[in-house]
C-alpha cells in the first residue's frame, strides 16, 4: 500500500510558500513556453489567479460556516438564520466550481510548454500529471458536474449533538436529485452515505490544491529540467484558507476524511497560533474530548420548494465520526 503524501503548512507570513509548484513557476523564463502566443498569462500568473480564486471562495465558505455554527447549537434557532444559511450554500457551490476549474488551469499551464498542443498527448510527464490530477479531482469534479449539468443543488443537513457537557450542531451537505418524483440525496453521488461533512469538504479542496501543486511541480521539473527557486513568497490567501478550515470542527458523516488519504501538518514558525482559535468545539484549538459519549438530538434536511414537488426523502447518515487532530 503506497504511503500517504505528507504536506507541511507553515502559516507564518515570512515562511516560504506552502504550494510546491510556486518554487518552480517563479523561475520559469518567458522564452521556454508558449503561453503568451496563445493569449494566456505566463505560467505563474495562471497559477496565482487560480489559487487566489479557489482560496477566496474557500475562505468565504468556511467563514460563513463558522458564523452559522456560532448562531446556535439548536436547529430551531438556526431556522431564522436564513441569510447566513443561503450565503453558506452559495459559497459551497462556488468553492466546488473554483476547485473544478483549477483542473483546467493546471492543464493550461502544462500544455503551454508544447509548441504544438497535441504533442503533449505523447509526453510521459504530461500523462503522469493528468493521471494524478484525475485521481485528486474525483470528488470536486463529480459534484461540479452534477450541479452544472443535472440541475442538482447543494442542500444542508444538520444534527444537534451533546458531547462532553458541550452542545453543538454538526452540518453537512448533500447533492439533491429527483428520482421517480421523489426529491432527496442523489442515489448516484450518495450511494454509500446520504450526506457529507461540510468541514471535510473544506479539507478535500485544500488537499486537492496541495496534491495538484506537487504534481505540477514534478511535471515542470521533468519536462524543463527546471530548478526550484530558494526564496518564494508565501501565499497569504492560501494560508488564510487553511486557517479558516482549521478553525472548524473535524467530523464526518460516514465518508472517508481527506486526512485518511493525505497527512497535513500545520505549524507556525513565528510561534503565532492565535489565528486558529475560533472557540468552536472540535476545532484545532478546542479539540474533541477523548472517550466521551455523543448524544444526538434533532436533525433537519434543508429543501427548497419548487411549487410542484410534494415528496421528499430526508438525509439519514448511517454514522457520525468525530475526527481528532493528532
C-alpha positions in Angstrom: 0.0 0.0 0.0 1.5 3.4 -1.0 2.4 5.8 1.8 0.1 8.8 2.3 1.6 12.1 1.0 2.6 14.5 3.7 2.0 18.2 3.3 3.7 20.6 5.8 2.0 24.0 6.1 3.6 26.9 7.9 1.1 29.8 8.4 3.8 32.3 9.3 3.7 35.3 6.9 7.5 35.2 6.4 7.6 31.4 5.7 8.3 30.0 2.2 5.3 29.1 0.1 3.4 26.0 1.1 2.5 25.4 -2.6 5.3 23.4 -4.1 4.7 24.5 -7.6 5.4 28.1 -6.7 9.1 27.4 -6.3 9.5 26.2 -9.9 7.0 28.5 -11.5 8.8 31.5 -10.2 12.0 30.6 -12.0 10.5 29.9 -15.5 11.8 32.3 -18.1 9.2 33.5 -20.6 11.1 32.2 -23.6 10.7 28.5 -22.7 6.9 28.4 -23.0 4.2 29.4 -25.5 1.5 30.7 -23.2 1.8 34.3 -24.4 1.4 33.2 -28.0 -1.9 31.5 -27.0 -3.3 34.6 -25.3 -2.6 33.3 -21.8 -0.8 34.7 -18.8 2.6 33.4 -18.1 2.5 30.1 -16.1 3.0 31.7 -12.7 0.2 34.2 -13.5 -2.2 31.5 -14.5 -1.4 29.6 -11.3 -1.6 32.6 -9.0 -5.0 33.7 -10.3 -6.4 30.1 -10.0 -5.1 29.7 -6.4 -6.5 33.1 -5.5 -9.9 32.3 -6.8 -10.2 28.9 -5.0 -8.8 30.4 -1.8 -11.2 33.3 -1.8 -14.2 31.1 -2.2 -13.0 28.6 0.4 -12.4 31.4 2.9 -15.9 32.7 2.3 -17.4 29.2 2.6 -15.5 28.4 5.9 -16.3 31.9 7.3 -20.0 31.6 6.7 -20.0 28.1 8.2 -18.2 29.4 11.3 -20.7 32.2 11.6 -23.6 29.8 11.2 -22.2 27.4 13.8 -21.9 30.3 16.3 -25.5 31.4 15.8 -26.8 28.5 17.9 -26.4 24.8 18.6 -30.2 24.4 18.2 -31.8 23.7 14.8 -34.9 25.6 15.8 -32.9 28.8 16.4 -30.9 28.3 13.2 -34.2 28.2 11.2 -34.2 32.0 11.5 -30.7 32.5 10.1 -31.8 32.2 6.5 -29.5 34.8 5.0 -26.4 33.2 6.5 -27.5 29.7 5.5 -28.1 30.8 1.9 -24.8 32.5 1.7 -23.2 29.4 3.0 -24.8 27.2 0.4 -23.8 29.7 -2.4 -20.1 29.7 -1.3 -20.1 25.9 -1.0 -21.1 25.7 -4.7 -18.7 28.5 -5.7 -15.8 26.7 -3.9 -16.6 23.4 -5.7 -16.8 25.2 -9.1 -13.5 27.1 -8.4 -11.8 23.8 -7.5 -13.1 22.1 -10.6 -11.8 24.9 -12.8 -8.4 24.7 -11.2 -8.1 21.4 -13.1 -8.4 23.4 -16.4 -5.9 25.9 -15.2 -3.3 23.2 -14.4 -3.8 21.8 -17.9 -3.4 25.3 -19.4 -0.1 25.7 -17.6 1.1 22.2 -18.7 0.0 22.3 -22.4 1.6 25.7 -22.8 5.0 24.2 -22.8 4.4 22.4 -26.1 4.8 24.3 -29.4 2.2 22.1 -30.9 -0.6 21.4 -28.4 -1.2 17.8 -29.5 2.4 17.0 -28.7 1.6 16.9 -25.0 -0.5 13.8 -25.6 2.6 11.8 -26.3 4.6 13.2 -23.4 5.1 10.8 -20.4 5.4 13.6 -17.9 2.1 15.1 -19.1 0.4 11.8 -19.0 1.5 11.3 -15.4 0.3 14.8 -14.4 -3.1 14.1 -16.0 -3.4 10.7 -14.2 -2.6 12.3 -10.8 -4.9 15.3 -11.2 -7.7 12.9 -12.3 -7.2 10.9 -9.1 -7.2 14.1 -6.9 -10.2 15.8 -8.6 -12.7 12.9 -8.3 -15.0 14.4 -5.6 -14.9 18.0 -6.7 -15.4 17.1 -10.4 -18.3 14.8 -9.8 -20.0 17.3 -7.6 -19.4 20.2 -10.0 -20.7 18.2 -13.0 -23.9 17.2 -11.1 -24.6 20.8 -10.1 -23.9 22.2 -13.6 -25.5 19.6 -15.9 -28.2 17.8 -13.8 -29.9 20.8 -12.2 -28.7 19.3 -8.9 -28.4 21.7 -5.9 -26.5 21.7 -2.7 -28.7 21.1 0.4 -27.8 21.2 4.0 -28.2 18.5 6.7 -27.9 19.5 10.3 -27.9 17.4 13.5 -27.7 18.5 17.2 -25.1 16.9 19.3 -24.2 16.9 23.0 -20.7 15.7 23.8 -18.6 16.1 27.0 -21.0 18.5 28.5 -20.9 20.7 25.4 -23.6 21.3 22.8 -23.1 21.9 19.2 -24.7 21.4 15.8 -22.9 19.5 13.0 -23.6 20.5 9.4 -23.2 18.5 6.3 -24.4 18.7 2.7 -25.9 16.5 0.1 -26.5 16.9 -3.6 -30.1 16.8 -4.4 -31.7 14.7 -7.2 -35.2 13.8 -8.4 -35.8 10.1 -8.7 -39.3 8.7 -9.5 -40.8 12.0 -8.4 -39.0 12.0 -5.0 -36.6 14.7 -4.1 -33.7 13.6 -1.9 -29.9 12.8 -1.9 -28.7 11.6 -5.3 -28.5 7.8 -5.2 -25.6 8.0 -7.6 -23.5 10.5 -5.7 -24.7 9.3 -2.3 -24.6 5.6 -2.9 -22.8 4.8 0.4 -24.0 7.7 2.6 -26.7 10.3 2.4 -24.6 13.3 3.1 -21.0 14.6 3.6 -19.5 16.8 6.3 -19.0 20.4 5.2 -15.8 20.7 7.1 -14.5 17.6 5.3 -15.2 19.3 2.0 -13.1 22.2 3.0 -10.1 19.9 3.6 -11.0 18.0 0.4 -10.4 21.2 -1.5 -7.2 22.1 0.4 -5.6 18.7 0.0 -6.7 18.7 -3.7 -4.8 22.0 -4.2 -1.7 20.7 -2.4 -1.7 17.5 -4.4 -2.1 19.3 -7.7 0.7 21.7 -6.8 3.0 18.8 -6.0 2.1 17.0 -9.3 2.6 20.2 -11.3 5.9 20.8 -9.6 7.1 17.3 -10.7 5.8 17.8 -14.2 7.7 21.1 -14.6 10.9 19.8 -13.3 10.6 16.7 -15.6 9.9 18.5 -18.9 12.1 21.6 -18.4 14.8 20.4 -16.1 13.9 23.5 -14.1 15.1 24.0 -10.5 13.1 25.3 -7.6 13.9 28.8 -6.5 15.3 29.1 -3.0 13.2 32.1 -1.9 9.5 32.0 -2.7 6.9 34.4 -1.1 4.2 32.8 0.9 0.6 32.7 -0.4 -1.3 34.7 2.2 -4.7 33.8 0.7 -3.9 30.1 0.6 -2.7 30.3 4.2 -5.9 32.2 5.2 -8.0 29.4 3.6 -6.1 26.7 5.6 -6.6 28.8 8.8 -10.3 29.2 8.0 -10.7 25.4 7.7 -8.7 24.6 10.9 -11.0 26.9 12.9 -13.8 24.5 12.2 -14.5 21.2 13.9 -13.4 17.9 12.3 -16.2 15.3 11.8 -17.6 13.0 9.1 -21.0 11.7 8.2 -19.7 8.3 7.0 -17.4 9.5 4.3 -13.7 8.9 4.2 -12.0 12.0 5.6 -9.3 13.6 3.3 -6.8 13.0 6.1 -7.2 9.3 5.5 -5.5 9.9 2.1 -3.1 12.7 3.0 -1.3 13.9 6.1 -1.5 17.7 6.7 0.9 19.0 9.3 0.1 22.6 10.5 2.6 24.8 12.1 3.7 28.4 12.7 7.4 29.1 12.7 6.8 32.5 14.2 5.0 30.9 17.2 1.7 32.7 16.5 -1.1 30.3 16.6 -3.9 32.6 17.6 -5.4 32.7 14.1 -6.5 29.1 14.6 -8.6 29.9 17.7 -12.3 30.1 16.8 -13.7 28.8 20.1 -15.7 26.1 18.3 -15.7 22.7 19.9 -13.9 20.2 17.8 -11.6 22.7 16.1 -7.8 22.5 16.3 -7.5 24.8 19.3 -10.5 23.3 21.1 -10.4 19.6 20.4 -12.9 16.9 21.0 -12.7 15.3 24.4 -11.4 11.7 24.1 -13.7 8.8 25.1 -16.8 10.9 25.7 -20.2 9.7 24.6 -22.1 11.6 21.9 -25.9 12.1 22.2 -27.7 13.3 19.1 -30.9 15.4 19.1 -33.0 17.0 16.3 -31.9 16.8 12.7 -33.0 18.6 9.6 -32.6 18.2 5.8 -33.0 21.6 4.1 -35.0 21.6 0.9 -36.3 24.4 -1.2 -39.8 24.1 -2.6 -40.4 24.3 -6.4 -44.1 24.8 -6.3 -44.9 21.4 -7.6 -43.0 18.6 -5.8 -44.5 17.2 -2.7 -42.5 14.1 -1.9 -39.1 14.3 -0.2 -36.6 11.8 1.2 -34.7 13.1 4.2 -30.9 12.5 4.6 -30.1 9.9 7.2 -26.4 9.4 7.8 -25.5 5.9 9.0 -22.6 7.0 11.1 -21.2 10.3 12.5 -17.5 10.3 13.3 -15.5 12.9 15.3 -12.0 13.2 13.8 -9.3 14.2 16.2 -6.2 16.4 15.4 -3.1 14.4 16.4 
